[in-house]
Amino acid sequence: SFAYFTIKDRLPQILTRVIDTLHRHKNEFFEEHGEKGVEAEKRAISFLSKLRNELQTDKPVTPLEDELPDAVLWNQYLDYQRNLPNGSGEPSWFQSPWLYVECYMYRRIHAALAQNPPIDNFDVFKEGKAQNFFESQEAVIALCTYFQELLKNIKDLDEKQLQEELFKLLQVSLWGNKCDLSFSAGEDSSQKSSPLQSLENMVPYILVNDMEKLWSLLVNAKKNRTEGSHVRVDIILDNAGFELVSDLVLADFLLSSKLADEVYFHGKSIPWYVSDTTKHDFDWTVKQLGSANHMWMSRCGINWEGNLKKGVWVFCDHMFWTLPHDFSSMSGVAPDLYADLQKSNLLIFKGDLNYRKLTGDRKWEYSVPFHQALNKFHPAPLCSLRTLKSDTQVGLKPGQGEQIQASEPEWMINGKYGIVQFDAGL
């Protein structure tokens, strides 16, 4: 399965890159922290080398030994895996659910640094994320330019034109999800060309297209808004770099077109899945744009800084997003987060990992309804924007998946197909 290939090849590659990154920063650690920095780097590398060996030799998954706030929840989850009625007793790297061991690896990478001050705040994936951003410059410029031109006459657009623009920016955000560094094991995956030029040709590759439903939801929310109430959209983010810029443009469009009054962004509280967005990445991206020497890029960045200051954009990073649990257990594990999401009019979940957690990462029949796969996770109406990079997909028409499978065996993992899949909730 694709899961086997991931654990056998991709994850050890990612660990090797992390070790190499720490090694290359040795001098920097020495300059900043003296011998203590070098000692910490050695300890972190030895911890990670041991982790790589455990993974490659299919050792049992061990409890976390650090004092970080989520350690108790992780260790409880390990007990849960040990006691599964159909499990093999002692979870090991190759005898466990893929979602669990993959999340567990990233949590252990975090522990390797967190337990080794003074380098405990070093993000081993930061360089790759910055590189993806800089290598996508042309696409970022094209998108910011298009958007700033659109803003000039957004007030004059009729409903049909607004809908067209929303659909365009949803698609840019959807295909922006191709820029995923954990999928390419850290290899370059930047967006090189203008993302707007190829949208027409990509439409046939959207296997589930519920954009009309999103539009009706937003328009109705706007019309039924009462005095003092706000239309709130939440975007559960995926990758930093070009994808994040495409999400920020979409969010700005929602505000500027008055389809939403506030947007909440949900990122990761620790470095995660190589290119996932942390608060640092979010702030850094807005700053980079604001200080760019390109007029429309800097206009975007300055406006977005303003949105954050005014509080119409809010960034949150709840610890739940970096736990191994699928979302159906959110109301039990993180009731505060679930209650917060219930205040939203629409939740947009970006990317593959979020989709796997929405659907419990199971091998569903392709035609199982999305609502059923969500397993009672319904805090608010929600939508998944994802390009397919793992073998879980639901909500297709009968025969649709089988038909693609016959001509393209890799369709579920090559990132060529996408979905805009909506569930109205209860």
N, C-alpha and C positions, 0 to 999 in steps of 0.2 A: 504494500500500500504506500501511498504518498507519505503517510505518517512514519512508516519504517525508514524510508529514504531520508526523511527529515532528521530523525534521531540518529541514524547511522552516519550520515554525511554532513548535513547542513549544520547541526548543532556543534559538533566538534570543530568545524571550520570557524564558526562564530567565536567559540572559546579560544581558539588559537589566535584569532585576530585581537581579541581582548588582551591576551597575555602579551602579544607583540606590541600593542598600543602602550601598555604600562611600561614595558621595557624601553620603548622609544622616548618616554617622558622622564626617564630616570634622572637626567641632568637637571631638568626643570624642577623635579621634586627636591633635588639636592640644593639648588639655588634658593628655593623658597623655604625649605625646612631643614636644610643641613642633613646630617647623618640620619636623623629621625625619619626624614622623608624617604631616604634610600632603604632603610630597614623596613619601613611600612610597605614599600613597593615590593621588596623581596618576599615578605610574608603574604601579601596579596597574590603574588604570582604562584607561590607554592600552594596556596589554598585553591587557586584556579586549576593548577596542573593536576592536583589530586581530584578535583571535580571532573576534569576531562577523563581521567583514568577510570573513575567510578562509572561514568556514562558509557565509555567504550567497552568496558568489561561487564556491563549489565549487573552492576552491584545493586543491592537494595537501596531504596530511597531512605535517607536518614532524617531524623527530626532536625529542625533548625536549632542552633545553639546560641544564637545571638539574642540580645535584649531588645530588639526593635519592637515597636508597638504591635505589629501584625504577626509576630512569631507564634503566639498562642493559637491564633486562628489557623495558621499553616499547619501546626502540629496536630490540631484537632482534625483538620482535613485529612492528614496522613492516617490517623486512626480510622476515620470514616472509610478510606480506601482499603485499609487492612481488613475491615469487617464486612466488605461487600459480599453478599451471599454467593454471587457467581465469580468472585475474584479469586486470585491465586494465593491469598493470604498475605504474603509479604510483597508489597509493590516494589518492582525494580524498574530500571530505565526502559527495558524493552517489553515488560509485562505489565504495563499500566496504560491508562488512557493518555493519548498523545497530548491533549490539551493540558493535562495535569503536569506531566514531566517537563513540557516545554516552559510553562509558566514557572515551574520550580527551578529550572536552570537559571532563568533571569533573576529570580529572587536570590539564588545563591551567589550569582555574580555581584549583586548589590551588597550582599553580606560580606563578600571578600574585601570590599572597600570600606563599608560602614564600620567594620570591626578593626580597621587599621588606620586610625588617625596618625598623622595629620593629613593623609590623602583621602579622608573619608567622604569628601564632597566632590571628588573628581568623577566626571561623567565619561566613562570609557567610550561612549558612542558619539560624543559631542562633535569630534572632527568630521565623522562621516555625515552627520546631519548638516553641518555647515557647508561641507563640500557639495552635498546634494542641492542645497539652496543656491550656491554660487554657480554651479554648473547648469542650473535651470534658469539663469538670468534672462535669456532671450524670451523664454516662455512667460516669465514673471512680468517682464516689461510689456509684452504683447497683451497680457491679461489686464494689467493695471491701466494701460493706455485705453483699451477697449472700454473698461469700466468707467474711467473718468470722463470719456466722451459721452457715454450713456447717461451719466449723472447730469450732464449739462441740460438735457431736455427730458429728464425722467418725469417731470411734472406734467408734460404735455402728452405723455403716452396714454392711450386708451387701454381698456381692460385686456383686450386681445393682445396688444403689443407687450403689456406688462407680463402677461402669461408666457409669451414667446421668450422674453428675456429671462424669466425665472427658469424656464425649461433649459435654456442654453447654459445658464450658470450652474444648474443642478448637474448637467452632463459634464461640465468642466470639472466640477468637484468629484463626480463619479470616476472619470478617467484619470483624474489626479491621483486616485488610489493605486494606480499602477506603480507609482514611485515608492516602492517598499523595500527597505534595506534588509529586513530580516528574511524576506523571500529570496533575495538575491545573495543571501549570506554576506551582505556588506559590499558586494560589487556595485559599480556605478549603476544607478537606476534613475538618473535625473530626466527631467522633461526637457527635450532639446528644442522642439518646434512650437510654433504657436498652437495652443490647445484649441483655439476656436475654429481653425480652418478645416479640421477633419471631422467635426461633429456629425455632419450629414451622413458621412460614410460609416460612422460607428453605430448609427441607430439600429441596424439589423442585429448587432451584437448585444443589445440590451434584452435579456431573456424575459424579464418581468419589468414592465414599464408602467408604474402607477403614478406618474407625474400629474396626471389629471386629478387624481384623488387628493394629492398634496395641495394642488391649486385650490380646489373647492374648499378644503378644510381651512386654508389660510384666509380665503376671501370671506367665508362664513364667519370665522372668528372675528375678522375685522368689522364686519357688518353688525355682529351681535354684541360688540364690545359696549359695556355700560360705563357710565361716568366713574372714573377712578379705577377701572380694571385695566389690566395690561395684557396684550397678546405676547406670550413668551415662547420663544423657540430655544430648544437646547440642542447643541451639537456635541455629540460624544466623539472626540477627535481620534484620529489615527496617526498618520505620519507627519513629522515635521518636514521642512523643505517645501517643494512646490505644492504638495497636496495641502499643506496648512494654508498657504497663500490663497489657494482656490476656495478653501472653506471660509477664509476671512472675507473674500470678495462676495461670496454668497451671503454671508451674514450682513455685510454692509448693504447689499441690495435689499435684503428683507426689511432693514430699517428705513432705507432711503425711499422705498416704494410704499412705506407705511403698512406693509403686510405683517410686520412685527414691531413691537415697541421696545423689546429687550431680548438680547441673545446671551445665553449662558453657554460657556465652553467648558467641557470636561476633559482634562488632560490627565497624565500619569504623575503620581507623586514621587516616583523613582525612575531612573533610566530603564527602558522596557522595550523588548522586541526590537532592538537595534535603533529603529528610527522613530519610535513613538514620541509624541509631543509632551514635554514636561513644561512646568511654568517658566523655567529658564529659556527653553526653546521658543516658547510663545512670546515672551518679552523681547528676546533677542531678535526675533523675526520682525516684530513691529518696529523696533529700533533701527534695524538694518534698512528697512524700507524708508523710514522717516529721514534717515541721513544719506540716502542714495543720491547720486548726482544726476538722477533722471527725474524730470519734473513730475511725471505722473506717478512714478513709484513713490517719491517722497510725499506727494499729496496724499496717497493712500495711507502711508505710515503715520503721517501727522494727524489725519482724520481719525485713524484707529486709536491712536494714543488718546485723542479727545474722547472717543466713545468709552474708553476704559476709565478715564478720569470722571466723566459724567455719570458712570455707573449704568449706562445702557448696554454695555458689554461687561460681562463678569467671567473671570476665569476661576474654576474650582478644580481641585485635584484630590478627590476622596480616595482613601486607601483601598476601597473595595475594587477599584478598576485594576489593581495589580494583585488581586487574590486569584486562586485557581477556580473559584466557584463560577458556575454558569449563572446567568442573570435570574433564572427562576428562583434562586435561593436568596436574592437580594433583600426581599422584604423581611426575611428572618435574620440574615447576617448583618445587614446594614440598613435597618429600618429608617434611620435619619435620611439616608440618600434616597431611598424609595419615596419617602414622604416629600422630599424636595422635588423629585421628578414629577410627582403627581400635580405640582403647581403649573406644569408646562402645558402649552397647547399642542406642541409637536416636539417629539424627540427624533433627531436624525443621528443614526448610528453609522459612523464611517468605518468602512474596511472589513477585512476578513476575520480578524480575531474577534471583533464585536459580533459578527454574524455567527461565528462558532459558539460564542457564549450565549447568544440569543436562542439558538436552536439546540443547545446542549451538546453540540459537536457530535451528533449521532449520524449513523449511516441510514438516513431516512429514505423512503421511496421518494422519488422526485416530485410526485404529485400530491404528497401530504400537504394539507393547507398550512400556510405560514402561522396562522392563529393557533393551530394545534401544536406545532413545534415549539411555540413560545412557552408552552407549559405554564399557563396562568401568569406570565409576566406581562402585566398590562397597567403600568402606572399612568400612562397617557397614550394618545395616538402616537404611533412610532413608524419610522421608515428606515430601512437599511439601504445605504448607498455603498456598493461594494463591487470590486472586480474579483472574479473567482480565482482563488489561489489555494483552495483546500477542498477535499472531496465531501463537502456537505452542501446540499442545495434542496430547498423545498419550494412548494407553491408553483411548480411548473404545470403546463397543460398536459393532460394524459398523452404519453408517447413523445413529448417534446425532448426530454433528456435522452431517451433511448435513441431517438433519431440523430441527435448531434453526436452521441457516443459512437454510433456506427461509422461516421466519417471522420471524427476527431477524438480519438481515445484520450487525449490530454486536455480536453475542453474544461475540466473542472479545476485545473491547476496552472494553466499557462497565462492567466491574467488577461486573456483576449476577450472574454465575455463579462458582462456586468449586469447588475440588477438595481432597480429603484423599486423596492418592495415595501408596500404599506400595510399596516394593520391598524384598524380603527379602534382597537381595544374592546372594551366590554359591550 
